[in-house]
Amino acid sequence: MARSVVSLAATISRAVSCGLDGLREVTKDDRSPVTIGDFAIQALVIQLLRDALGDVVVVAEEHAALLRQPDHRLHLEAGLALLEHVWPGVTAESMLASIDRGARDAFDAATGSAVGRSARREFWTLDPIDGTKGFLRHQQYCTALALISEGRPVLGVLGCPHLSEDLTRPVDQPDPVGTMFFAVEHEGAFVAPLGVGQELGRPLRRRAVDLSQPVRVCESYEKSHSAENVGERVVRASGLDRHPSIQLDSQCKYAVVARGQADAYLRVTGTPDYRERIWDHAAGSLIASEAGCTVSDIHGRPLRFLGGRDLVDNFGIVVAPSALHARLLKGCEAFVEPEPGVESSP
């Protein structure tokens, strides 16, 4: 079910990418771009999950406040036009209500209150279009959906409409078919062409990295997403040589490491109190770990998805096969101060 939902989301994102140029980009309060596709996909995915599974809890990126403003009536109508083909009987209010069901964290969605919080046992998290700037550049983006249980992703799907199955195709060249990555905890990771039906696809298993050879790091396309030259600095501090990095948007970074197109994914911001959003890492982290990579923050701690919208217990991201991961953690120590009372992995 999760794969078919994400495949349908890819259909919507392609429709927006191929047209609606005058309506694709509006502005949120933080001045980052958001698209009609984000709103339409979030509304549809949450509705489909509720249709299939009942009153599920979903923590997602967007909220509908902007679309409720009279000045954005055209964007609301454009989102409705996208959904009418896949959601029979959709109305403006049903679309807006569905979007807002994902706008709270898992505690508030379940109880209506922030009092007495503890780890939410099970919920979904969704990024309708992860890598919006890549989407607007017609480069890499994805729809990311994950099921969280007891603070861990147990099911993850990435629908990557522009990422080719062909590892020799440069990541800055959009693929006409796209690729889907899927993982279930303890059952493995799989890859298939996007939109091929319910087949699992072929198993995805990452080989070890030869540390005597230069390594290739995957980093964010947007320089503001990581501290300056983080990949180069960490690799050098790890005593390793490096190839030029691969730069791309979204959780496609987890996918290219999981399948061996890059050796590691590093993300370290220059702001010590910055925390990642859960929907930006849940699906990708499970796919990478089930493919054989180790996923942690820069202090070596597992990522913990406890029900809030942020990874409050983690700082930064390190993803790589185990031996390389251990070396990179040591490299991180060279220029990132350890947190008081926190021990890094050996």
C-alpha positions in Angstrom: 0.0 0.0 0.0 2.7 2.5 0.9 4.5 1.9 -2.4 1.3 2.5 -4.4 0.6 5.7 -2.5 4.1 7.0 -3.2 3.9 6.0 -6.8 0.7 8.0 -7.1 2.4 11.0 -5.4 5.1 10.8 -8.1 2.4 11.1 -10.8 1.2 14.4 -9.2 4.7 15.8 -8.8 5.5 15.1 -12.4 2.3 16.9 -13.5 3.3 19.9 -11.5 6.9 19.7 -12.8 5.8 19.5 -16.4 3.4 22.5 -16.2 1.8 25.1 -14.1 5.0 27.1 -14.3 3.3 30.3 -13.2 1.8 28.7 -10.1 4.5 26.3 -8.9 6.2 28.5 -6.4 4.7 30.4 -3.5 6.5 31.5 -0.3 6.2 30.3 3.3 7.1 32.4 6.3 10.7 31.1 6.3 11.1 32.3 2.7 11.7 28.8 1.4 9.8 27.7 -1.7 6.9 25.4 -1.5 4.8 24.1 -4.4 1.3 23.2 -5.2 2.6 19.7 -5.4 3.5 19.7 -1.8 0.0 20.6 -0.7 -1.8 18.2 -3.1 0.5 15.3 -2.3 0.2 15.7 1.4 -3.6 15.9 1.2 -3.8 12.8 -1.0 -1.3 10.6 0.9 -2.9 11.3 4.3 -6.4 10.7 2.9 -5.3 7.4 1.3 -3.6 6.2 4.6 -6.8 7.0 6.5 -9.0 5.2 3.9 -6.8 2.1 4.1 -5.8 2.1 7.8 -8.3 4.2 9.7 -7.5 7.1 11.9 -3.8 7.0 11.6 -1.4 9.7 13.0 0.7 11.4 10.3 3.4 14.0 11.0 4.1 15.9 7.8 5.8 19.0 6.6 3.1 21.3 5.4 0.0 23.1 6.9 -2.9 24.6 5.0 -2.8 28.2 6.5 -1.4 29.7 3.4 -4.0 28.0 1.1 -6.8 29.4 3.3 -5.7 33.0 2.5 -7.7 34.8 -0.2 -4.6 35.9 -2.0 -3.7 32.2 -2.7 -7.1 31.1 -4.1 -5.4 30.3 -7.4 -3.0 27.9 -5.7 -5.9 26.2 -3.8 -7.8 25.8 -7.1 -4.7 24.4 -8.8 -4.2 21.9 -6.0 -7.8 20.8 -6.3 -7.4 20.4 -10.1 -4.5 18.0 -9.5 -6.5 15.9 -7.0 -9.8 15.7 -8.8 -8.3 12.9 -11.1 -7.2 10.7 -8.2 -9.6 11.7 -5.3 -13.2 11.4 -6.3 -15.4 14.0 -4.6 -12.5 16.1 -3.2 -13.5 19.6 -2.1 -11.5 22.6 -1.0 -12.4 21.9 2.6 -11.6 18.2 2.5 -8.2 19.0 0.9 -7.4 21.6 3.5 -8.5 19.4 6.4 -6.4 16.5 5.1 -3.3 18.7 4.9 -3.8 20.0 8.4 -4.1 16.5 9.8 -0.3 16.2 9.2 0.5 19.7 10.6 0.9 18.7 14.3 3.3 16.4 16.0 2.4 12.9 16.9 1.7 13.8 20.5 -0.7 16.7 19.7 -2.4 14.7 16.9 -3.1 11.8 19.3 -4.1 13.7 22.5 -4.7 17.3 21.5 -2.2 18.3 24.2 1.5 18.5 24.8 1.1 17.5 28.5 2.6 14.3 29.7 4.5 13.5 26.5 6.2 10.2 26.0 7.4 8.4 22.9 4.5 7.9 20.5 4.3 4.2 19.8 3.4 4.3 16.1 2.8 7.0 13.6 3.6 7.9 9.9 5.8 10.7 8.7 5.7 12.3 5.3 7.6 14.7 3.2 5.4 15.3 0.1 8.2 16.8 -2.0 11.5 16.5 -0.3 14.1 18.7 -2.0 11.7 21.4 -3.1 14.6 23.5 -4.6 15.8 20.5 -6.6 12.2 20.0 -7.8 12.1 23.6 -8.9 15.4 23.2 -10.8 14.1 20.0 -12.5 16.8 18.0 -10.6 16.6 15.5 -7.8 13.7 15.4 -5.3 11.5 12.6 -3.8 8.4 11.8 -1.9 9.4 10.2 1.4 7.0 8.2 3.5 7.9 6.2 6.7 6.1 4.3 9.4 7.7 4.9 12.9 7.3 2.4 15.8 8.9 2.8 19.2 11.1 5.6 17.9 12.5 3.7 14.9 11.5 3.7 11.2 10.1 0.2 10.4 8.9 0.8 6.9 10.2 3.4 4.4 9.5 4.4 0.8 11.3 6.9 -1.4 9.8 7.7 -4.7 12.5 9.5 -6.8 11.0 10.6 -10.1 14.3 12.0 -11.6 16.8 9.4 -10.2 17.8 6.8 -12.7 18.4 3.1 -12.0 21.4 3.4 -14.1 24.3 4.3 -11.8 26.4 5.6 -14.6 23.8 8.4 -15.4 24.9 11.7 -13.7 22.5 12.7 -10.9 22.1 16.1 -12.4 20.4 14.6 -15.5 16.7 13.9 -14.8 15.6 10.4 -15.6 12.2 10.0 -17.5 11.2 6.9 -15.4 12.6 7.4 -11.9 13.3 4.9 -9.1 11.5 3.7 -6.0 13.4 2.5 -2.9 11.6 0.5 -0.3 12.6 -1.1 3.0 11.1 -3.0 5.9 13.0 -3.3 9.2 14.9 -6.7 9.4 13.6 -7.7 5.9 15.9 -5.7 3.7 15.9 -2.9 1.2 14.7 -3.1 -2.4 14.8 -1.0 -5.6 12.6 -0.9 -8.7 11.6 1.4 -11.5 9.1 3.9 -10.3 5.5 2.9 -11.0 6.0 -0.8 -11.8 3.3 -2.1 -9.5 3.5 -4.0 -6.2 6.6 -6.1 -6.9 9.3 -5.6 -4.3 12.0 -5.2 -7.0 15.6 -6.4 -6.6 17.3 -6.5 -3.3 19.6 -3.6 -2.4 22.8 -4.6 -0.6 25.7 -2.3 0.0 29.3 -3.6 -0.3 32.1 -2.6 2.0 34.3 0.4 1.0 38.0 -0.2 0.3 39.5 2.4 2.7 42.8 2.3 0.7 41.0 4.0 -2.2 39.6 7.6 -2.4 36.0 7.8 -1.1 33.2 9.7 -2.6 30.9 11.7 -0.3 27.4 12.8 -1.0 26.4 16.2 0.3 23.6 18.7 0.1 23.3 20.8 -3.1 22.4 23.8 -1.0 25.5 25.1 0.7 23.4 26.5 3.6 22.4 22.9 4.6 25.9 22.0 5.8 28.9 23.6 7.4 31.3 24.9 4.8 33.5 22.2 3.2 32.2 19.6 5.7 32.8 16.6 3.5 36.4 17.6 2.6 37.2 18.4 6.2 35.8 15.2 7.7 37.4 13.0 5.1 40.8 14.7 5.5 40.6 14.4 9.3 39.7 10.7 8.9 43.0 10.1 7.1 41.3 9.2 3.8 41.6 10.5 0.3 38.5 11.7 -1.5 36.9 11.9 -5.0 34.9 15.0 -5.8 31.6 14.9 -3.9 28.2 14.2 -5.3 25.8 17.1 -4.6 22.1 16.7 -4.7 18.9 17.5 -2.9 16.6 15.4 -0.7 16.8 11.9 0.7 18.0 10.7 -2.7 21.4 11.1 -0.9 20.5 8.1 1.3 19.6 6.2 -1.8 22.8 6.9 -3.7 24.8 5.7 -0.7 22.7 2.7 -0.2 23.2 1.5 -3.8 27.0 2.4 -3.9 26.9 5.4 -6.2 28.5 7.3 -3.3 30.4 6.0 -0.3 29.0 8.2 2.5 26.5 10.9 3.2 27.5 13.7 5.6 25.4 16.5 7.0 26.7 18.9 9.6 25.3 22.3 10.0 27.2 25.3 11.3 24.5 25.9 14.0 25.0 23.8 17.1 21.4 24.0 18.3 19.9 23.1 14.9 17.9 19.9 14.8 16.7 18.0 11.7 13.1 17.4 10.8 12.0 13.8 11.1 10.4 13.6 7.7 13.8 14.6 6.1 15.5 11.4 7.4 13.1 8.6 8.4 12.5 6.8 5.2 16.0 7.3 3.8 17.7 6.2 7.0 15.9 2.9 7.1 16.6 2.2 3.4 20.3 2.9 3.9 20.5 0.8 7.1 18.6 -2.1 5.6 21.0 -2.0 2.6 23.9 -2.5 5.0 25.0 1.0 5.9 25.4 2.4 9.4 23.3 5.5 10.1 23.9 7.8 13.1 24.4 11.4 14.1 27.9 12.8 14.2 28.3 11.6 17.8 27.5 8.0 16.8 24.0 7.9 18.3 21.2 6.2 16.4 18.5 8.6 15.0 15.5 8.7 17.4 12.1 9.5 16.0 10.1 10.0 19.2 6.9 11.7 17.9 7.9 15.3 17.7 8.7 17.1 14.5 12.4 17.3 15.2 15.2 14.8 15.9 15.7 16.4 19.3 18.3 13.9 20.5 20.6 14.1 17.4 22.9 16.5 15.7 24.1 16.0 12.1 24.0 12.8 10.0 26.7 10.3 9.1 25.8 7.4 6.7 28.3 4.9 5.4 29.2 1.2 5.4 30.4 0.3 8.9 34.2 0.5 8.6 34.0 3.8 6.8 31.4 5.1 9.2 33.7 4.5 12.1 36.5 6.4 10.4 34.2 9.3 9.6 33.0 9.6 13.1 36.6 10.0 14.2 37.0 12.7 11.5 34.0 14.5 12.9 35.6 14.7 16.3 38.4 16.8 14.8 36.2 19.8 14.2 32.9 19.2 16.1 33.0 19.7 19.8 31.5 16.7 21.7 28.3 17.6 23.6 28.7 17.7 27.4 28.1 14.2 28.9 27.9 12.6 25.4 30.2 9.9 24.4 30.9 9.2 20.7 31.1 5.7 19.3 34.4 4.0 19.6 
